[in-house]
């Protein structure tokens, strides 16, 4: 049997050694398989996976060879990226599954299963002969491989490498190259356990013992243990991941496994690759089955599906599966799996000390079997009841992988109540909530604003619920023509609103009919696509070829992402096979600022048609002028758009003047830093005789009738009132907001908190303050503050894996600034936050009394000045 370089260590530390794939490997250590499984899920586990085969592939034809020999699109991998793939045979069966890592341009590592290494080597050697400039070397003995999987593993790597920025970028399948004891180590965010925090390390053989020992030394305080093959198998089963010889093989179609949809590509870049015809047939049937359409089942008579067992007992490989007394297949892998129990709901759900067990299996069964169907498994003389489920485990809420339990329907019994009772309850609850939010709670949500009383009251007047569709028609005297009568007042309001917002933004055009910032962005994207296709209305419309924006995980705004409003308006990159979006690179010394030198290089390389600035986590002005300088030199200049959703109310000399700096299009929400009700705006500054003015007219058409019919006339009146307030009082407000934010950030820093941002500028140059409270501690800290009458939102920062592992609190000072708080008041508030978070005190009553001092709105008419107007509105409203 072959031995990894850690073989002696395994034996010296009570490893129960067994033969696996021709290797002498630890099945388990002294704690046992169950404890190793549980420890990996709650803390972390370290695996010696050096028995896996590792082939180095390089040379001029390396990519061409990999495209031919593997199922996935190797060209889609950028440097320091990886993906799951398969080695197909001629008919679309699996010779093996594998992971492909692109280290540099033509330098790849292909990892294959231990038991198939020799077979895979021979298979690939036979096919590489067609590619004489591609070279493959078996580096299994030269390059060890370790897997570090689990919630606390990133902390261990941070301590070893001492710099979080050298670890792979957040996101599965990213790689980085680091130095350890003078040797190059490759770290990848990959693994076969289902853990959202997962790392695999490629280590030079002679350095392996030292790095293994260092990981266990640093990991001891985090309860991290070495883990053997037994728990590795139970972990992959719980994660629903296939194992060769069980869920994979030459006799099982590749599209029978759930992962196939991520592992097979039919990109034209791959050409006529191995098994393509069979895989295409499988894929077409796979789509029919997923869509519930009739299917011949020529290629996919059976599929691998997941079964949760409700009876006492475990299913094992080979056990027969029945549906309504009809044999539909057999179990491929099954076991009784231990799991931790979670308590609570949503982001407050937390892992407990309580353990549970559940019986699960994967089975190769009739491909028409649907999720939710009840089956029976004949297991060694016993009949087990089971239900087909979508999955057993989810890694969507890091840092933990959380068990997904089969759901059972429960009938809800309606309470018998009088017809007026729910109406009274709603009124009572609405009043209680209003009083709490307006007079007891300190609101620091940076995307919210309480409008003034006048704004709220005029928003509720008669235009609310009315319609006032209108359109510019040149043939009818170059005028806006209303589609409804009785709209003279609202048409005048809209004209006045456009005048006030163009004055505020210092621009020529404003479209105010969009009813949210999200819709404003979607309207612009739709208009750009329509404008792009204006000369050809007979062929399929082209989408935006390439867009540059801020990365969502680095503060980018959701509505400017393919996940949000951009979804249907940007092309799919034919190489990467994902939306054609490139993200702004950020500075290593400040991830909240764009790296302009690297941005210039990327703009030159990708030549985007649209560049979108703007963030939801924003500490600094965006580099509008600098990027305008870069793109002005381009032959086909992209449009420069600034999504100012969060900072629209700060536009001016104290923050940023986007049109003066060179923005083509500005969108925004009117209820965050701006004084208005919840709506959106689009603004441009285009000359009427320019070709760009055609784009503005397209934006107007997309606003109506393209995006909106009823544009919520009540809040339109409220927005006009807010615009009057903004133009009268906005400059003083803006100056006070920024001063308050700096004072707040400084006081939090002096209270012992880690405040994100550049201390040289007071940590922030906007209304926002980002407070780092520790990895994955943001949700709990936000909940504790809410119980003490301080409302914030938890926020993931650039090195967090997702919202559930948020390290920070995102806070905005704009609303409480309007309620009269000044610098010294925010300094006092910082002390209360320290008492709640750092000192673990409950001081909700004290904070409610503090908040009661700030109930009259500033930067609008005073209560005394507004009183007769309010009385008039209320009297006539009632």
N, C-alpha and C positions, 0 to 999 in steps of 0.2 A: 504493500500500500504506500501511496505517496503521503508526504507529511508537509504541512505548512511550517514556516519558520517558528511559529508559536506552539508547535506540538509539545515541546518539553514543558512550556509554561502551563498548557492545558493539563498535562499529566500531574505536574507538581501542585496544581490547585484543584485536585479532586474532580477533574473532568472525567465523565463516564464516556470512554472512547468507543466508537463504533466505526465500521466500514461504511462509507457513503461515496458512491461514484468513484471507487478506487482510491479514496482518501481516508486517512485515519483522523476522524473528527470528533469533537465533543458533542454528545447527545444532550447532556445537561451537566450542571455543576451541583454542588452540595445543596443549594436552596431548592432545586427541582424545577421541572418544566412549568408547573402552575405559577410558582412564585416569580420565575423569570419572565413569564408572559405578563403577569400583573405589574411587575416592576417596570417593564418597558412601557406599558401603557400609562403609568402614573408618573414615572420619573425618567427612565431611560435605560437602554440596554446597549452593550457593546458586543458586536459579533465579529468573529474571524470568518470572513467569507473568501479567504484566499484560495479556497478549492475551486472557486468559479474560474472558468477559462477566460483568459484575457489575450486578445489578438490585437497587435498594433497594425494599422492599415495606413499606408501613406503613398506618396508619389503622385505624378501628374494625373494618372487615371484612377486614383483612389475613389473619388466621388462617383465617377462613372461606374466603377465596379460595384460600389455599395448600392447605387441606384438599381443595378441589375439584380443583385443577389439578395436584397432585403425588401421587405414590404413597405416600409415607411419612406418618406421623402427626405433623404439625407441632405439635399440641397436647402431644405428649410431650416437647417441648424446653422445658427451663427456661431462664431467662435465662442467657446466656453458655454456650450449648451448641449443637452442630451435629450434622447427620447427612447421610448419603448418601441421595439420593432420585432419582426419575426423573420426567420430564415425559411422561405417556402420551398416546397417541392414543385414539380411541374404541374401538378393537378390542383394546387391550392391547399395542400395539407402542410402541417408544420414539421419541418426537420428539427426546429428548436425555436424557442423565443430568446430574445437577447436585448441588451441595452447598448445603444450606440452613443458615444461621447465624442464631440468634435472639440479637440483641444486648440488647434490653430487651423489655418486654411485647409491644408491637405493632410492633416495629422489627426487620425481617429483612433479610438480604442473601442473594440467590440467585446462586450462581456457576454459569455454564454454559460450554459449550465454545466456543472462539474461532470455529471455522468455522460454528457454528450460532447465533451471537448474534443476528443479524438475524432469522433464521427463528423462534427462540425468542421474541424480543421480539414479533413479529407474532402468533404463536400465543397467547401469554399475554395480549396486549392484547385480542385478540378475546374471550377468556374472562373477563377482569376486568370487562367491561361489565355482567355480572350482579351485580357487587358494587360499587355506586357509592361506598361509603365506604372502599373499598380503593384505595390509590394505589401506582403503580409508576413508578420513575424509573431510567433507564439511567445508572449512575454509573461506567461503565467508564473514561471519560477523567478523572474526578475522583479516583478512588480506585485507586491502584496496588496490585499484589498480588505479594508475594515468597514464595517457598517455601524454607525452610531445613531440610534433611533429613539425618539421619545421627547416629551415636553421640555425637559431641562437640558437637553444636549447642546443647544446653542450656547448656554452659559458656560459649559465646559470648554467649548472651542474658543470662546471669547477670552477665557482666562489663559489658555495655552498660547494663542496667537496674539493676544493683547490689543487687538484692534478690530473692532467690529466691521470696519470697512473692507478688510481683506477677505471676509467670508463671502460666499456667493450671494449675488443679489437675491432679494426676497422673491420667491416664486419657484415652484417645482422645476427641476431639470436645469437649473443654472449652475455653473461651475466657477471656481476661481483657483488660481495657482498661488500657493504660499510656500514659504521657506520654513523648514524645521531641521534644526541642527545642520544647517548648510546644505540640505537636500531639498529638491523640489517635491512638493506634495500637492496632489490635485484633490480638491474637495468639491463634491457635487451634492446638490439637494435632491438626492434620489434614495430609494430604498424599497424593500419589498415587504413592509409590515403594515402599511396603511396609516402610519403616523404622519401628521402634517409637518412636524419638525423632524426631518430625516436627512442624514448626511452619510455619504460613502466617501472613503478616503483611499486614494491610490498612493501607495507608499513604496519607495525603494526597499528592496528586501532587507538590507542590513540595518535600515532605520526602523523597521517595523516593531521590534521588541521595545525600543525606547518610547515610541509614540503610544503604543498599547499601554505601557506602564504609566505614562504621563496622563493619559485619558482617565485611567482608573484612579490615579492619585487625585487628580482635580475633581473627578466625579464622585468621590467617596462621600463628600458632604451633601451631594444631591441624591444619594442612595443608588447610584448607577452601578449595575452589576454586569459581569460577563454573561452572555446568553448562548446556549447551545442550539443544535439543530431542531430539537423537539419543540421549543417555544417558537423558533423561527417558522416552523410549519404551522403551528396553531395560530400564530399572528397573521400569516399570509392567508390562511383559510378564513379567519374572521374578516379580513379585508376583502375577501372575494377575489383573490388573485390566483391565476392558474398555475399549476405545477406540471412540468413535463412528465408524461407517463400516466397522468391522471386526467387533467382537463385539456391536455395538448398532445398531439401526436400526428403521425402520417395518416392515421385512419379517422381523424376528427377534422372537419373543415375549420379553417382559421376563423371564419365569421361566426362559428358556434360559440366563441368566447366573447364576453362583454367588452373586453379591452380592444377587440379588433377595430372598432370604429375609430380608435385613436392611433392604431398601429399600422393601418393600411392606407396607402395613398394612391390615387390614380392620376396624379399630376402628369401633365404632358412632359415634364422634365425627366420623368423616369423612363420614358420610352417603353419598349416591349420587355418588361422585366419578368423574372421567373414566376411562373404560376399566374400570370395576369389574367388569362382568359377564365380560368376556374374561379379566381377571386372575384372577377367582375360578375360572374353568375351568382356566386354566393352573396355578393353585396346587393344585387337587385332583389333577391329573395329576402335578404335581411330587411331591406326597406319595406317590402310588401308586408312582412310579418309585423314590423314596428307600426305600420299604418293600419293594421287590421284588415288588409286586403287579401283576397284569395291568393293562394300560393301553391305551386305544384310540388314544392319541397324536393325538387330534384337535387339541389345542392345542399340544402339545410334541412334534412329530415328531423334532426334533433339539434338542440342547443343546450349549452351549459346555463342552468338557472339555479337560483338560490332558494333553499328551503329552510324555514325555521320550524323546529319540531316542538310540539306542545306536550307530547307524552313523555313519561319518564323513560330515559334510555337514549342511546346514541346510535346514529347510523354510521355504517362503515363502507369502505370501498367495495363495490360489487352488489350491495343490497338493492333489491328490486323496488321500483317506484310504480305505484298504481294510481290511476285516476278513474273513479267510478268503476272499479274492478277491471279496468283495462290496463295492461302493462304498457307503460309509456317510456321506460328507460331504467337507468340504474345510477346509484350514487357513485360519484368519482372521488370525493373526499368528504369525510365527516368526522365530527368529534364533539365532545362536551367541552365547551370553552368557558373559562373563568372571565369575569369582567367586574369592573368597579361600578358601583351605583352612583348616579348623580342626583343631586337634590336641587329643587327650585326650577324655575322656568326662565327661558330667554337667557340674556346675558348674566342673570343672577344665578343661573344653574352652576353648581360647583361639585367637584368630585368629593366623595365622602370616604370614610374608612370602611364602609360596608361593601362586601363582595357578594357576587352572585354567580350563578352558572346558567348556561343555556346550551341547548343542543342544536347544532346547525350542520348543514351539509351543502355541498354542491353536487348537482346531478346532471347527467346527460340524458335529457328527456325530450319528448315530442315537442317540436319547435312551436306548435300552436298553443302550448300551455301558457296561460296568462297569469300575470301577477294577481294574487288574491285567491287563486284556486286552491282548494283543499285536496291534499294527496295523502296517500298512505304508503309507508315504507315497511317492507317485510325484512326485519332485521334479526336473523338468527333465532327464528322461532317466535319472535314478538312482532306485533304490528304497531307501528308508530304513526301518530297523526302529525301532519305537517301542513304548512301553508307556503305557497310560493311568494317570495318577497323580492323587493327591488334590490335590497342590500342589507348587510348585517352591521355595517360600521360606516361612520361619516367622519371625514377629516376637514369638514367645511368650517369648523369653529375652533381654530387653534387656540391654545397649544395642545389641546387634548383630542385624541380620536375617541369619538363617543359612540357607544352601542346604539343601534337603531332597533327597537323592539317591534315585533309584529303588532299591528293595531287591531283591536276588536271594536266592533260598533257597540255603542251604548245608547239606548233610547233616552231622550230628554223629556222629562215630564213637565208640561207647562203649569205654571202656577195660575190659579184662578184669581183674577183681580178685577176690581171695578174699572170701567172704561176711562175714568178720569185719573186713576191712581198713577199710571206711568207718566202722564203729562205733568202732574204735580211733582213727582219724583225728579223728572228731568229739570224742571225749573229750579227746584231746591239744590240739586247737584250743580247746575250751571252757576248759580249764585255763589255757592261755596267755593267752587273752583275759581271763579272770577275774583272773589275777595282774597283768596290765598295768593293767586298769581300777581295781583295788582297792589297788595298792601302788606303781605307777610313774607313773600319769597323774593330773594335777590336773583333776578334772571340774568345769566351770563351766556346764554346760547348766542353764538355770534351770527346766526342766520335769522334772528327774530327781532322784531321791533313792535312796541305798542304804539299804534297811531294815536294822535291827539283825539280828544273828545269830538272836536268838530269834524275831523276826518271820518271817525266812526259813525257819527250821526248822519252826515250827508250821504254816506255809503248806503244807509238803510232807507233813504227817501224813495219816492215813487219810481225813478228810473230802474231801481232794482227789480228784476223780473221782466223788463221790457226788451224789445228788440230794436236795433237801429243799424241794420246792415246797409252798407253804402259802398259805392264803387266809382272810381274816376272814369268818366266817359268823355273822350275827346270830341266826339261828334255832337255832344250836347253842351257845347260851350265851355269845354275844358273845366268841367266842374264835377264835384262829387255828387252823385245822384243817390238819394236814399230809396230803399225798397219799401219803406213803411211810412205811414203818415204819423203825425204827432211827435215828430223827432227833432223839431227845430231846436229845443233846448239842448238835447244831448249832442247834436251836431256842433252847436256853438261851444259846448263844454270841450269836445274833442279838439276843436281848432285852438281853443285857448290852452289846452293841455300841451299840444304839440309846440306851441309858441313858448310856453314856460320851460319845457324840458330842453328844447334846442338852446334856449338862453342859458340854462344850467350847464349843459354839456359843451356849449360853444361849438355847435355844429349846424348843418343846414337841414338835415332831414331826420324825422323821428316817426316811427311807427308804434302807436300806443295801443293797438287792438289786441295784441297778444296777451294772454292772461297769466303767463308765468315765465320765469327765466328759461325753464326747460323748453317751453313752446317757442320762445324767442329763438333759441338755438336751432331747434328743429326747423323752424321757418326759414332761417338763413341757409341751413344745409340744403333744404329742398329747393330754395331759390337758386343756389349755386349750381346744383345739378341741372335744373331747368335751363338756366342761363348757358351752361356748358353745351347743352343739346339744342340750343335755339335754332341752329341752321339745319338741323336734320330731325324731323318729327316722324319719320317713317320707319326707322330702325330702332332696335332695342336701345333705350337711353343708356348713356355711359354714366358711371358714377365718378366720384372724385378719385383720381388716380392715386394720390398719396396725400396724407394729412399729417401735420406735426402738432403735437399737443403735450401738455403736462401729464406725466404718469399718474394714474389714479392713486397708487400707493405712496406717491410723493406729494400728495396734496392736490392733484388735479381734480377738476370739477366733474362730477358724474355726467352732467348733461352734455359734456364735450367729448364723451367716450363712445366707442362702439357698443359698450354695455348699455349706454343711454341713448340720447337723441341722435347720435351719429350713425347708429346701427345700419340703417338701410341706404345710406348716402355715400359710403366709401367702398371702394372696390376691395375684393379679396386679393391679396398679394399672390401672384401665381407661383412665386418661389416659396415664400413662407407659409402659404395656405392658411392665412389668417388675415383679419382686416389690415389694410395697407396704412397703418399708422406707425409713425416713428415718434418716440418720446424725446422731449428735451433732456439732454444730460444735465446733471446737477454738479455743483462744486463739491469736492471732497471735504473742504473745510467748512462748508455750509450747505447742507442738502436742501435748504429752503430757497436757494438762489440758483439760477440757470448758469451753466458753464458756457460762456459765449464763444470761446475759441472752438470748442468741440461742436457747438451748435452750428457755427459757420461751416465747419467741415461736413456735418450731416446734411445741411441744406444744400450744399454743393453736390453731395453724393446722391441724395434722394429727390431733389427738386420738387418739393411738395407744391400742390396747387393751393393749399390753404394752410395757414399757420394760426393756431388758436392759443392765445395767451389767456391766463386767468386760472385761479385756483379756489378751492373751498377752504384750504388750510394755507392762509396767506399772511406772511409776516413782512414782506417787502414789496415795493412797487415792482411791476413787471418791466423788463427791459425793452419797451416799445421802440424807443428811438434807436437803440443799438441794433435791434433786429431789422428795423426799417433801413438802416444804413447798409446792412448785409444784403438785403433782397433788392434794394434799388439798383444794384449793379447787375442784376440778372436780366437776361433777355426776356424770358417769360416770367414776370414777377408774380409770385403768389399773392393772394389776398391775405392781409394781416387783420385778424379778428381778435378782439379782446372781450372775453366773457367776464364782465365786471359784476357778476351776481352779488358777490359779497362786499364789494367796495364801491358800488355805484354812488352811494351817498357821500363818499370821500373825494369825488372828483373835484379838483380845484388846486389852488396853489400850495396847499399844505400837504398834498399827497401826490397827485398825478393828473395830468391833463392829456388824455389819450389822443385826441385828434391833433392837438398841437405837436405831439411827439411822433405822429405818423400812422396811427391806426386807420384802417379803412372802414371797419365795421365794429360797433360796440353793442353788446347785448347786456342785459342786466335784469335783476329782480328789484322790485320797487319797495321791498318790505324788510330789508336786512339792515344796511346802514342808511338807506333812503327812508324817508318819513311815511311812505305810503302804505296802503293796503296791499294784499298779496296779488301782484300782477307782474307783468314783464314789459320791457321796451326793447326796441331795436333802433339804433341810431347810425347815421352815415354822414359824411361831409363831402358830397360828390357834386361836381359842377354839372349843370343841366346840359351843357353841350358836349360832355365827355362820353366816351363809350361806357364808362362805369355807371353812368346814370341809368343805362338800360338794366343794370343789375339792381339798382334801387327800385325801379319800377317792377321788376320781377319779385323783389322782396314784398312789395305792397300787395301784389296779386296773390302771393303765397300766404300772406296774412289773412286776406279775404279775397276770394272764398276758399283758398287752399287750406288754411289751418283753423279758422274760426268762423262761426256763424254769429251766435250771440256772444258779444265780447264783454259781458258782465257790466252792464251800464251803471249799476249802483257804485261799484268800486271804481269805475272810471271817474265819476264825480268826486269820490273820495281822493283819488290820485291827483286831481286838479288842485284840491285844497292842500294836499301834501306838497305839491310842487310850489304853490305860493309860499308855504312855510319854508321850504328849502331855499328858495331864492331870497327870502327875507332874512332868515336866521342861520342858513347853512354854514357860512364861513366860520362863524364863531363856534358852532357845534363841532365842525371838523377839527378845528384846532384843539378844542377841549378833549375830544375823543382820543386823539393821538397822544396828547399830554397825559391823559388818564391811563391809557394803556401802558405807557412807559413807566409811570409811577407804580402801577399795579405789578408789572413784571419785576421791577427793581425790588419792590417790597417782598414779593414772593421769593426772590433769589436770596434776599437778606434773611428771610425766615428759615432758610435751610433747604429750599426746594431746588431741583434741577430745572431751570427754565430754558426751553429750547430757543434757538436764535442767536444772533450776534450781540454779545454784550457791548461791543463798541458803539452800537446804535441804540442801546437801551433794550435789546432783545427783540424789539418789534418796531415797525414803522407804520402799522395799520391799527385797526381796532382790536386785533386778536392777540391773545397771549396763550402760548402752548406750554403746559406744565407736565413734565415727565415725572410720573409717580412710580415707575418701575414696570418691568416687562409683565404684560397681561394683567396689570393691576388697575387699569383705567376704568373698566366697568364697575368694579366693586367700589372704587373711590367716588365715582360719579353717583352711585346709589347712596353711599353714606352721606355725601353732601346734600342730596335731595332730602333725605330724612331730617336734615338740619336746615332746611329752607334755603339752600343754595342750589340753583339749577345750572348745570353745565352739560356738555356732552363729551363722552369718552371718544378718543381719537387715536387711530393707528398712525404711527410716524414712520419715516422711511425704512426702518429696519424691523418693523413688525410684519408678521405673516398674514394678518387679517384683522377685521374689526373686533373679533372676540378675543384677540390677544393684544388689544390696544394698550400701549404703555402711557398714554398721555390723556390729559384733559384739554379740550379746546374751549377757550373762553373769550367772550367779546364784551367790551365795555360800553357799546353804543346805546343800549336801551337804558341802562342805569345812569348813563351820562345825561340822557334826556330827562330823567327823573331827578336831576339836580346833583348827582354825586360828583365831587371834585377829587383832586389828587389825594388829599389827606383822607378822604372817605375810602378810597380804594386801598390805601395803605392799611387802614383799620380792617377792611375786609380781608386783606391778605393774612392778617393775624388770626382772624376767625377760621380761615381755611387751614391754617397750620394747626390750630387746636383740634379741628375735626379729623384731619388726615394724619398728621404726625403724632398728635397727643391723644388721639382716640377719645375725644370728649364729645358728649352730646349737648349741644348748646342751641338747639333749634329755637327755643323761646327767646333767647338773647338776640339771635339773628333776626327774628320776626320784629322785635322791638327796634333794632337797628334799621330795618327796612321801613318801618312805619314813619321814619323821619323824611322819607323820600317818596311822596305820593303825588306831588303836583308836577305836571309836565312842564319842561322848559323848552326853549327854542320854538315857541309858537305863541299865540296870544295867551296871556296869563288867564287864570281862572276868572279873575275879576273882569278882564276885557272880554272874555268869551261868554260870560254868563248871559247877557241879553240875547246873544245869537243862539246859544244853547236852548234857552227858554222858548224862543221862537220856533226852533226846529221841533222840540219835544211837543209843544202845544199843538202844532199843525200835524205832526206825525200821528199823534193819538186821535 
